[in-house]
Amino acid sequence: MITIEEKFEIYLLAPEDLIVSKISRFAQNDEEDIQNIINTGKVDKEKVYALADDAIRVGVGFREEWVRMNLDEVMEMF
């Protein structure tokens, strides 16, 4: 959380959360965004996998096998 003179509170997603949010759609710009986030060197690969695996198990509205394939591709980007 970042506070600006006690007037605003800004919450930012952790890089791992941002990556997980892009895995289900995984359009070209999502793939590029994910690679750029990974390139910062501030991403924990194991945390991405664990968070994505949890999200896949409880998620609805998508085909699990497709999202798992996307997750596998993301793991190869590290």
Secondary structure, 3 states (H helix, E strand, C coil): CEEECCCEEECCCCHHHHHHHHHCCCCHHHHHHHHHHHHCCCCCHHHHHHHHHHHHHHCCCCCHHHHHHHHHHHHHHC
